[in-house]
Amino acid sequence: MAVYHLATSGDTKIAAAFSGAGEALQAEIAVATNKDNGLIAAVHAALQHAIDNGTYQRVIDRWGLHSEVVSQSRINPPGLPKPEG
């Protein structure tokens, strides 16, 4: 959100960025739908198409989100490790 605010308002300065998953982990960006609503195949195909045809990369470049890049759309990838304890 900070990158968007910086790009649209011009009155924000980003001092640093950190992964919400911690220094050693990178969480993936997600699209969520209601379970078993029949949309996931279409959402997956649309996202993969955007990755394959370069649209996704243009969005990444436009907003400076290079640390957020994924190489493919995946359905239900493994989540982040659960904290011990």
Buried (B, 14 or more C-beta within 10 A) or exposed (E): EEBEEBEEEEEBEEEEEEEEEEEEEBEEEEEEEEEEEEEBEEBBEEBBEBBEEEEBEEEBEEEBBEEBBBEEBEEEEEEEEEEEE
